[in-house]
Amino acid sequence: MDARYNKTQAMEDLIRYTEARGRCDIGTDCQQLLEVDIDKLEIVAYTRPDTYRLCKFDEKSDSMQEVIVRLQGIFAETHVKKIRGLRQAVQVTGLGEDIFGSIIRTVEKIHQKFELALPVNTLGSFQRGEYEGTVALYAHNRYFTDRRLAPQQEHQPFLPMVDPYGALDKLRSQTFIHSCDNIVEYTSLRKDAKGNDEYFVINPATFGLGDIVEISVGFVCIPIINGYKFMATLRGMVLLDNSVRKKALAVSKGSLLPTLGPALTLKRKMLYIKDQLDETTRHLVTHFDFMEFDPKRVHKTVCDILDDRASNNLDSDWEALKSAADEFLQAVETFEIADDDADIELDSIKTTSDKTKGKSGFSRVERLELLHAQVYPDVYDKACKMTSYAQALHTKLATASQKNKEFGEKMDNALTFLTEVVGMLRDNEENTEAQLGYEMDNPPMDTDSDESEN
């Protein structure tokens, strides 16, 4: 965590959210982990893909259903692997707080239940995660499933925030599918006008180290050489509170935090996202829609602060700040045009290739080369310019804040907001390459020892 991150406050918030989320009903079968009666659960063998899963009997469907549980933690780390093991993964911790220790002990009991159900000495030990000397829990889910391991499942569209440019879908090939078992929901918890909980779809890059989050996981054992491997499979992630991280950012004045029996087949229900994924939502959203900030709001924030320039005596700082705000907004418009042109160019190049090569599209490596070499450089050039303008705005506001103490809370809020803007731009710039990531000199999808892994 950042040196200015208030761990004591974060642990207090974690306790509060864990207790509050334990009392809430999200309207699905996703229970709070600490409230699950493990003795009433069973280990069931599934096929296609072959797995053992933690399940319970569902009276409504008169069948065994996979158990998905919720737990709260502090977002500690994220991982992206190479193409073959490409996955969305997260590590959460309690920073030593006892309530998170109870979560880990419950997971260990679930591991013991699997151990008793499987053949003797075939299940590996449960591996606790570790973060800054405290216990942590690691959960992941692959983006793709090998089609031959799940021939009865259909390919599912990527959620729009997970693959906004369609890059993952272009990498997929006919050998792999994005199945219902690979879907991970990323949402933010907010209150409506009546104080009821609402869940809004967000970009995974919105999550930052130190945020209070809720993850939903299923527990699975997969076959590996000479035994089985126990895993927590990521199904959803909810942003509960990022106020501690925001305060650390505001204090740093510009330092940015780095930025998840009989043959049975799986059926999945959406956990948090219900009516938001109509056909319109599934279409590609604009770059700034999925980054969850409006660039015009950046411009307006600055102008609102400077409207009172006669009384606050900003002098020449005002002109420089206003100029930077105007340049930022112009760069945004240029970026969006380049972004649209990139989509058109990609479609055009692909269509030409189909006709000349006589095949249906590029290989995964060819697509990566195309995206990196021909399409995205122009887009990223504009993103870098926007980042520099946002940083300039932030710097000048910091200067103005020191000169004009009477601005008080309004100026501090603007500083925090612009710092977040810079953070989102930089995170998006770094994470998009990681999302396409994937080292181009690596052989695509080589078989490895955890081939059956989700």
C-alpha positions as CSV (number, residue, x, y, z in Angstrom):
1,M,0.0,0.0,0.0
2,D,1.0,3.6,-0.3
3,A,2.9,4.9,2.7
4,R,0.1,7.5,3.3
5,Y,-2.6,4.8,3.2
6,N,-4.4,4.7,6.6
7,K,-4.4,1.0,7.4
8,T,-6.2,1.4,10.8
9,Q,-9.1,3.2,9.1
10,A,-9.2,0.6,6.3
11,M,-9.4,-2.2,8.9
12,E,-12.2,-0.5,10.7
13,D,-14.1,0.0,7.5
14,L,-13.6,-3.6,6.6
15,I,-15.2,-4.7,9.8
16,R,-18.1,-2.4,9.3
17,Y,-18.7,-3.5,5.7
18,T,-18.3,-7.2,6.5
19,E,-21.0,-6.9,9.2
20,A,-23.3,-4.8,7.1
21,R,-23.0,-7.1,4.0
22,G,-23.7,-10.1,6.2
23,R,-27.1,-8.6,7.1
24,C,-28.0,-7.7,3.5
25,D,-29.9,-9.8,0.9
26,I,-28.7,-9.2,-2.6
27,G,-31.6,-11.1,-4.1
28,T,-29.7,-14.1,-5.3
29,D,-28.4,-17.4,-3.8
30,C,-25.0,-15.8,-3.1
31,Q,-24.5,-16.2,0.7
32,Q,-22.1,-14.5,3.0
33,L,-19.2,-16.9,3.5
34,L,-19.1,-16.5,7.3
35,E,-22.8,-17.5,7.5
36,V,-22.7,-20.6,5.4
37,D,-23.3,-23.9,7.2
38,I,-20.6,-26.1,5.7
39,D,-22.0,-29.3,7.1
40,K,-25.1,-28.9,4.9
41,L,-23.0,-28.6,1.7
42,E,-21.8,-31.4,-0.5
43,I,-18.9,-32.1,-2.9
44,V,-20.3,-33.0,-6.3
45,A,-18.5,-34.3,-9.4
46,Y,-19.2,-32.3,-12.6
47,T,-18.3,-33.2,-16.2
48,R,-17.5,-31.0,-19.1
49,P,-15.3,-29.7,-17.7
50,D,-14.3,-32.3,-15.2
51,T,-14.3,-30.7,-11.7
52,Y,-15.4,-31.3,-8.2
53,R,-17.5,-28.4,-6.8
54,L,-19.0,-27.2,-3.5
55,C,-22.8,-27.6,-3.9
56,K,-26.1,-27.6,-2.1
57,F,-29.5,-29.1,-2.9
58,D,-31.9,-26.6,-4.4
59,E,-35.5,-27.5,-3.7
60,K,-36.9,-25.2,-6.5
61,S,-35.0,-26.9,-9.3
62,D,-34.8,-30.3,-7.4
63,S,-31.1,-30.5,-8.2
64,M,-27.7,-29.8,-6.9
65,Q,-26.4,-26.3,-7.5
66,E,-23.0,-24.8,-7.2
67,V,-22.5,-22.7,-4.1
68,I,-21.3,-19.1,-4.7
69,V,-20.3,-17.2,-1.6
70,R,-19.4,-13.5,-0.8
71,L,-16.6,-12.3,1.3
72,Q,-15.1,-8.8,2.0
73,G,-11.5,-7.8,1.9
74,I,-9.0,-5.1,1.0
75,F,-7.9,-5.2,-2.6
76,A,-4.3,-6.1,-2.4
77,E,-3.0,-7.3,-5.8
78,T,-4.0,-8.2,-9.3
79,H,-2.5,-10.6,-11.7
80,V,-2.5,-11.2,-15.5
81,K,-0.8,-14.3,-16.9
82,K,0.4,-15.2,-20.4
83,I,-1.9,-16.3,-23.2
84,R,-2.3,-19.9,-22.3
85,G,-3.3,-19.1,-18.7
86,L,-4.9,-15.8,-19.4
87,R,-7.0,-14.9,-16.4
88,Q,-8.6,-12.3,-14.3
89,A,-7.3,-12.6,-10.8
90,V,-7.3,-10.8,-7.5
91,Q,-5.8,-11.1,-4.0
92,V,-7.6,-9.6,-1.0
93,T,-6.4,-9.2,2.5
94,G,-7.6,-8.0,5.9
95,L,-4.2,-6.5,6.8
96,G,-4.2,-8.7,9.9
97,E,-7.7,-8.0,11.0
98,D,-9.3,-10.9,12.9
99,I,-12.5,-10.9,10.9
100,F,-10.6,-11.7,7.7
101,G,-8.8,-14.4,9.7
102,S,-12.2,-16.0,10.3
103,I,-12.8,-16.0,6.5
104,I,-9.5,-17.8,5.9
105,R,-10.3,-20.4,8.5
106,T,-13.7,-21.0,6.9
107,V,-12.0,-21.5,3.5
108,E,-9.6,-24.0,5.2
109,K,-12.7,-26.0,6.5
110,I,-14.0,-26.1,3.0
111,H,-10.7,-27.4,1.8
112,Q,-10.9,-30.1,4.4
113,K,-14.4,-31.1,3.2
114,F,-12.9,-31.6,-0.4
115,E,-10.0,-33.5,1.1
116,L,-12.4,-36.0,2.8
117,A,-14.5,-36.4,-0.4
118,L,-11.6,-37.1,-2.8
119,P,-9.4,-40.1,-2.9
120,V,-6.8,-40.2,-0.1
121,N,-3.7,-38.1,-0.5
122,T,-4.7,-36.7,-3.9
123,L,-5.6,-33.1,-2.9
124,G,-2.8,-30.6,-2.4
125,S,-2.6,-28.5,0.7
126,F,-4.5,-25.2,0.9
127,Q,-2.1,-22.4,0.2
128,R,-2.7,-19.1,2.1
129,G,-1.8,-16.0,0.3
130,E,0.4,-13.4,1.9
131,Y,0.5,-9.6,1.5
132,E,2.9,-7.4,3.5
133,G,3.2,-10.0,6.1
134,T,-0.5,-10.6,6.6
135,V,-2.7,-13.5,5.4
136,A,-4.5,-13.1,2.0
137,L,-6.8,-15.0,-0.3
138,Y,-6.2,-15.4,-4.0
139,A,-9.1,-16.0,-6.5
140,H,-9.0,-16.1,-10.2
141,N,-11.0,-17.1,-13.3
142,R,-9.8,-17.7,-16.8
143,Y,-11.1,-15.7,-19.7
144,F,-11.3,-18.8,-21.9
145,T,-12.3,-22.4,-21.7
146,D,-11.0,-25.0,-24.1
147,R,-14.0,-25.9,-26.3
148,R,-13.1,-29.7,-26.2
149,L,-13.4,-29.6,-22.4
150,A,-16.9,-28.1,-22.5
151,P,-18.5,-29.1,-25.8
152,Q,-22.0,-28.6,-24.6
153,Q,-21.4,-24.9,-23.6
154,E,-21.9,-21.9,-25.9
155,H,-19.6,-18.9,-26.3
156,Q,-20.9,-16.0,-24.3
157,P,-20.3,-12.3,-25.2
158,F,-17.8,-10.6,-23.1
159,L,-19.3,-8.0,-20.7
160,P,-18.7,-4.6,-22.3
161,M,-16.5,-3.2,-19.5
162,V,-14.3,-6.3,-19.5
163,D,-13.5,-6.2,-23.2
164,P,-14.4,-2.7,-24.4
165,Y,-12.3,-2.8,-27.6
166,G,-13.2,-6.5,-28.5
167,A,-9.5,-7.4,-28.2
168,L,-10.1,-10.5,-26.1
169,D,-12.8,-11.7,-28.5
170,K,-10.4,-11.2,-31.5
171,L,-7.7,-13.3,-29.7
172,R,-10.0,-16.2,-29.0
173,S,-10.0,-18.4,-32.1
174,Q,-12.4,-21.4,-32.6
175,T,-10.5,-23.5,-30.1
176,F,-11.7,-21.6,-27.1
177,I,-14.9,-20.1,-25.8
178,H,-15.8,-17.5,-23.2
179,S,-18.3,-19.7,-21.3
180,C,-20.8,-18.8,-18.6
181,D,-18.3,-20.3,-16.2
182,N,-15.7,-17.7,-17.2
183,I,-17.9,-14.6,-16.6
184,V,-16.8,-12.3,-13.8
185,E,-19.0,-9.3,-12.9
186,Y,-17.4,-6.0,-11.9
187,T,-19.8,-3.6,-10.2
188,S,-19.9,-0.7,-7.8
189,L,-22.3,-0.5,-4.8
190,R,-24.2,2.7,-4.5
191,K,-27.4,3.9,-2.7
192,D,-30.4,5.1,-4.6
193,A,-32.7,8.0,-3.5
194,K,-34.5,5.7,-1.0
195,G,-31.3,4.4,0.5
196,N,-31.5,1.0,-1.3
197,D,-28.5,-0.8,-2.7
198,E,-27.9,-0.5,-6.4
199,Y,-25.1,-2.2,-8.4
200,F,-23.6,-0.4,-11.4
201,V,-21.3,-2.0,-14.0
202,I,-17.8,-0.6,-13.9
203,N,-14.5,-1.0,-15.7
204,P,-12.2,-3.5,-13.8
205,A,-9.4,-0.9,-14.0
206,T,-11.5,1.3,-11.6
207,F,-10.4,-0.9,-8.7
208,G,-7.3,0.3,-6.9
209,L,-5.0,-1.1,-4.3
210,G,-6.5,-0.4,-0.9
211,D,-10.2,-0.3,-1.9
212,I,-12.7,-2.2,0.3
213,V,-14.2,-4.8,-2.0
214,E,-16.5,-7.8,-2.0
215,I,-15.6,-10.8,-4.1
216,S,-17.9,-13.7,-5.0
217,V,-16.2,-17.1,-5.4
218,G,-17.0,-20.7,-5.9
219,F,-14.7,-23.5,-4.6
220,V,-13.5,-26.0,-7.1
221,C,-11.0,-28.9,-7.4
222,I,-9.6,-29.6,-10.8
223,P,-7.6,-32.6,-11.9
224,I,-3.9,-32.2,-12.3
225,I,-1.1,-34.7,-12.7
226,N,-1.2,-37.2,-9.8
227,G,-4.1,-35.5,-8.0
228,Y,-6.3,-32.4,-7.7
229,K,-5.8,-28.7,-7.1
230,F,-8.1,-26.6,-4.8
231,M,-9.1,-23.2,-6.1
232,A,-11.3,-20.2,-5.3
233,T,-12.9,-19.3,-8.6
234,L,-13.7,-15.6,-9.0
235,R,-17.3,-14.9,-10.1
236,G,-17.8,-11.2,-9.2
237,M,-16.2,-8.2,-7.6
238,V,-18.0,-5.2,-6.0
239,L,-16.4,-1.9,-5.1
240,L,-17.7,-1.1,-1.7
241,D,-15.6,1.9,-0.6
242,N,-12.5,3.6,-2.0
243,S,-12.4,6.6,0.4
244,V,-9.3,5.6,2.3
245,R,-7.4,5.2,-1.0
246,K,-8.8,8.6,-2.2
247,K,-7.6,10.3,1.0
248,A,-4.1,8.9,0.5
249,L,-4.1,10.2,-3.0
250,A,-5.2,13.6,-1.9
251,V,-2.5,13.8,0.7
252,S,0.2,12.8,-1.7
253,K,-0.8,15.7,-4.1
254,G,-0.2,13.8,-7.2
255,S,1.4,10.5,-6.3
256,L,-0.6,7.7,-7.8
257,L,-1.4,4.2,-6.5
258,P,-0.6,1.3,-8.8
259,T,-3.2,0.1,-10.3
260,L,-8.9,-9.9,-10.8
261,G,-22.5,-38.9,-9.5
262,P,-24.4,-38.5,-12.7
263,A,-22.9,-36.3,-15.3
264,L,-23.8,-32.7,-14.4
265,T,-23.3,-29.5,-16.3
266,L,-23.1,-26.0,-15.0
267,K,-25.8,-23.3,-15.0
268,R,-24.9,-19.8,-14.0
269,K,-27.0,-16.9,-12.8
270,M,-25.9,-13.3,-12.8
271,L,-25.1,-12.2,-9.2
272,Y,-25.4,-8.4,-9.3
273,I,-26.0,-7.4,-12.9
274,K,-29.6,-8.1,-13.8
275,D,-31.3,-5.7,-16.3
276,Q,-28.4,-3.6,-17.4
277,L,-27.1,-5.9,-20.1
278,D,-29.6,-5.3,-22.9
279,E,-28.4,-5.3,-26.5
280,T,-27.7,-1.6,-26.4
281,T,-25.4,-2.0,-23.4
282,R,-23.6,-4.9,-25.0
283,H,-22.4,-2.7,-27.9
284,L,-19.0,-1.1,-27.6
285,V,-19.2,1.9,-25.3
286,T,-17.0,5.0,-25.6
287,H,-13.6,5.1,-24.0
288,F,-14.7,7.6,-21.4
289,D,-18.0,5.8,-20.6
290,F,-16.2,2.7,-19.5
291,M,-13.5,4.7,-17.6
292,E,-16.4,6.1,-15.5
293,F,-15.6,9.8,-15.8
294,D,-16.9,12.6,-18.1
295,P,-14.1,14.7,-19.6
296,K,-16.5,17.7,-19.8
297,R,-16.9,17.4,-16.0
298,V,-13.1,17.9,-15.7
299,H,-13.4,21.1,-17.7
300,K,-16.4,22.3,-15.7
301,T,-14.8,21.5,-12.4
302,V,-12.0,23.8,-13.2
303,C,-14.2,26.6,-14.6
304,D,-16.5,26.4,-11.5
305,I,-13.5,26.9,-9.2
306,L,-12.2,29.8,-11.3
307,D,-15.6,31.6,-11.8
308,D,-14.8,33.5,-8.6
309,R,-11.4,34.6,-9.8
310,A,-12.0,38.3,-9.0
311,S,-12.3,37.6,-5.3
312,N,-9.8,34.8,-5.0
313,N,-7.0,36.6,-6.7
314,L,-5.5,33.7,-8.7
315,D,-3.8,36.2,-11.0
316,S,-1.8,34.5,-13.8
317,D,-2.5,31.1,-12.5
318,W,-6.1,31.4,-13.7
319,E,-5.1,31.9,-17.3
320,A,-2.7,29.0,-17.3
321,L,-5.2,26.7,-15.6
322,K,-8.0,27.7,-18.0
323,S,-5.7,27.1,-21.0
324,A,-4.8,23.7,-19.7
325,A,-8.4,22.8,-19.2
326,D,-9.3,23.9,-22.8
327,E,-6.4,21.9,-24.2
328,F,-7.4,18.8,-22.2
329,L,-11.0,18.9,-23.6
330,Q,-9.6,19.3,-27.1
331,A,-7.3,16.3,-26.6
332,V,-10.3,14.3,-25.4
333,E,-12.3,15.1,-28.6
334,T,-9.2,14.2,-30.7
335,F,-8.8,10.9,-28.8
336,E,-12.5,9.9,-29.4
337,I,-12.1,10.6,-33.1
338,A,-8.9,8.5,-33.3
339,D,-10.7,5.8,-31.2
340,D,-13.5,5.6,-33.8
341,D,-11.1,5.6,-36.7
342,A,-9.1,2.7,-35.1
343,D,-12.2,0.5,-35.0
344,I,-12.9,1.4,-38.7
345,E,-9.3,0.7,-39.7
346,L,-9.2,-2.6,-37.9
347,D,-12.4,-3.8,-39.6
348,S,-11.0,-2.6,-43.0
349,I,-7.7,-4.3,-42.6
350,K,-9.3,-7.5,-41.4
351,T,-11.8,-7.5,-44.4
352,T,-8.9,-7.0,-46.8
353,S,-7.0,-9.8,-45.2
354,D,-9.9,-12.2,-45.4
355,K,-10.1,-11.6,-49.2
356,T,-6.4,-11.8,-49.9
357,K,-5.5,-14.7,-47.6
358,G,-8.7,-16.6,-48.0
359,K,-9.1,-17.3,-44.3
360,S,-11.5,-16.1,-41.6
361,G,-9.4,-13.5,-39.8
362,F,-6.0,-13.3,-38.3
363,S,-4.3,-15.7,-35.8
364,R,-4.1,-14.4,-32.3
365,V,-0.5,-13.3,-32.6
366,E,-1.2,-11.5,-35.9
367,R,-4.0,-9.6,-34.3
368,L,-1.8,-8.6,-31.5
369,E,0.8,-7.3,-34.0
370,L,-1.9,-5.4,-35.8
371,L,-3.3,-3.8,-32.7
372,H,0.1,-2.8,-31.3
373,A,1.7,-1.7,-34.6
374,Q,-1.0,-0.2,-36.7
375,V,-4.1,0.8,-34.6
376,Y,-3.5,1.6,-31.0
377,P,-0.3,3.8,-31.1
378,D,-2.4,6.8,-32.3
379,V,-5.0,6.2,-29.7
380,Y,-2.4,5.9,-26.9
381,D,-0.6,9.0,-28.1
382,K,-3.8,10.9,-27.5
383,A,-4.3,9.2,-24.1
384,C,-0.8,10.2,-23.1
385,K,-1.5,13.8,-24.0
386,M,-4.7,13.8,-22.0
387,T,-2.8,12.3,-19.0
388,S,-0.2,15.2,-19.2
389,Y,-3.0,17.8,-19.4
390,A,-4.8,16.3,-16.5
391,Q,-1.6,16.2,-14.5
392,A,-1.0,19.9,-15.4
393,L,-4.4,20.8,-14.2
394,H,-3.7,18.9,-11.0
395,T,-0.4,20.6,-10.4
396,K,-1.8,24.1,-11.0
397,L,-4.7,23.5,-8.7
398,A,-2.3,22.4,-6.0
399,T,-0.4,25.7,-6.5
400,A,-3.6,27.6,-6.4
401,S,-4.7,25.8,-3.2
402,Q,-1.6,26.8,-1.4
403,K,-2.0,30.5,-2.4
404,N,-5.7,30.6,-1.7
405,K,-6.6,28.9,1.6
406,E,-10.1,30.2,1.4
407,F,-11.0,27.8,-1.4
408,G,-11.0,25.1,1.3
409,E,-13.1,22.0,0.7
410,K,-14.1,23.0,-2.9
411,M,-10.4,23.1,-4.0
412,D,-9.5,19.9,-2.1
413,N,-12.4,18.0,-3.8
414,A,-11.2,19.2,-7.2
415,L,-7.7,18.0,-6.4
416,T,-8.9,14.6,-5.4
417,F,-11.1,14.4,-8.5
418,L,-8.3,15.4,-10.9
419,T,-5.9,13.0,-9.2
420,E,-8.4,10.2,-9.8
421,V,-8.7,11.3,-13.5
422,V,-4.9,11.0,-13.9
423,G,-4.9,7.6,-12.1
424,M,-7.7,6.2,-14.3
425,L,-5.9,7.4,-17.5
426,R,-2.6,5.9,-16.4
427,D,-4.2,2.7,-15.2
428,N,-6.1,2.3,-18.4
429,E,-2.9,3.0,-20.5
430,E,-1.0,0.3,-18.5
431,N,-3.8,-2.2,-18.1
432,T,-4.9,-2.2,-21.7
433,E,-1.6,-3.5,-22.9
434,A,-1.7,-6.1,-20.1
435,Q,-5.2,-7.0,-21.2
436,L,-4.1,-7.5,-24.8
437,G,-0.8,-8.2,-22.9
438,Y,0.4,-11.2,-23.6
439,E,3.8,-11.6,-24.9
440,M,3.8,-11.9,-28.7
441,D,6.9,-14.1,-28.8
442,N,5.0,-16.7,-26.7
443,P,3.5,-19.7,-28.6
444,P,-0.3,-19.3,-28.5
445,M,-2.1,-21.4,-25.9
446,D,0.5,-24.1,-25.2
447,T,-0.7,-27.0,-23.3
448,D,0.5,-27.1,-19.6
449,S,-0.1,-29.1,-16.5
450,D,-3.2,-27.2,-15.4
451,E,-5.0,-27.6,-18.8
452,S,-8.3,-28.4,-17.1
453,E,-8.2,-25.3,-14.9
454,N,-11.0,-22.9,-15.3
